[in-house]
Amino acid sequence: MSDKKATLKVDGLDETIELPVYSGTLGPDVIDVGALTSRDMFTYDPGFVSTAACESKITYIDGGKGILLHRGYPIDQLAEHSDYLETCYLLLYGELPTAEQKETFVSTVKRHTMVHEQIRTFFNGFRRDAHPMAVMCGVVGALSAFYHDSLDISDEHHRQVAAFRLIAKMPTLAAMSYKFSIGQPFMYPDNNMGYAENFLHMMFGNPCEPSNVSPVLARAMDRIFLLHADHEQNASTSTVRLAGSSGANPFACIAAGIAALWGPSHGGANEAVLEMLEEIGDVSRIDEFVSRAKDKDDPFRLMGFGHRVYKNFDPRAKVMKEAADDVLAELGIENDPLLAIAKRLEQIALEDPYFIERKLYPNVDFYSGIILKAIGIPTSMFTVIFAVGRTVGWIAHWHEMISGSYRIGRPRQLYTGHTQRDFVALDKRS
Ligand code: SDX
């Protein structure tokens, strides 16, 4: 914090208002506007474009420079040298683990990969054609009905156990939502496998034959989880924080985050990107869709482009693009038509004044779908994959808030409705 001040002059007020200005270690200063309430005034910032809702030490984004740091470490270095569970440790505890710490963390996660057998029957309440995100919203929220020994948010041990349970069980539940949708038996986790390898085993394995997960695909899957692990105060993380601020249990908070992530403007974009590329169908139709994206009267947007914070390349998109090339090459998928459309679309959009003026660049969702499709993940599961990766970020932010001092989040409004008026009896209304 600093002793800097902002002085506000408001028409109609005799005196100016002095507001404290705080500086972080990186990024813009913030103005503490708490004093406005006593002047019977609120700030007004729909969509929280200019609002810092909290203090955090977990992730830093510089949208202008395309920088993403997790506890100070650049995302491209973590993507190259680290793995998902090590990044989970970093996000949760603030430091990279020693070899011993990592081994303990990984083995603890592995002890929580199974779900209560009763949850397996819980799935039977859904239609087989339910969207997997609808299933995940339901079953993750339902975890609070099973794990009563990790619901006391005031107990650090409960908070730790809930974190391990959520990180460990999300892949199991995600794979179950897929298996349920295709009528295949659920696969139990195999704790001899790595995190991503186990997920692919539960997704594509079957009880009739041994699993044979490609190390290349497991590495690509692990990197996708890592690239989605956290992203500061995005819509779903802010949802988790707001739900947590009421004292709701961690499973309920994560279920709220999953619901917020589902929207096509947020985590649902990866599914929408694939659908868009398939609708474009051929590079010859790209110009038609770019024109539609620029047409104010057309609701169509170029999915996977643009970002509230990044006004430069999303650093995750760069890593994802390289990974897409690697995975397709490893799989011998030459000239993937959708990747060809994606690359041409990116090239056209980046040269178009409309996108340049608005600083619209490919975001994390633009290439992730190409890799997921190459791995064999169905499009309907793309946002579920995002939710699996992001669970550690949601939990890290929830824990950072709950283990510190916090108040229930309760935004106000600019009211433009009716002033007070008296009730009109039914027979007097025209
Ligand atoms: C994620 O917050 C996070 O960190 C999210 C995320 C994470 O890791 O948690 O990074 C993950 O959600 C990535 C974003 C995925 N969503 C999409 O790819 C959907 C397509 N993108 C857009 O809907 C949009 O870019 C948003 C929602 C991502 C950002 O919206 P903003 O910041 O509210 O920007 P805006 O809607 O005000 O757009 C500014 C201008 C507008 O034009 P003008 O009115 O100024 O003329 O840019 C235009 C918009 O019409 N615009 C687009 C566009 N995105 C913005 N035009 C065409 N295609 C697009 N994709």
Residues whose N, C-alpha, C, O or C-beta is under 5 A from the ligand:
A	BS01	SDX	H231 N234 A235 P264 S265 H266 G267 A269 A293 R301 L302 M303 G304 F305 G306 H307 R308 R358 N363 D365
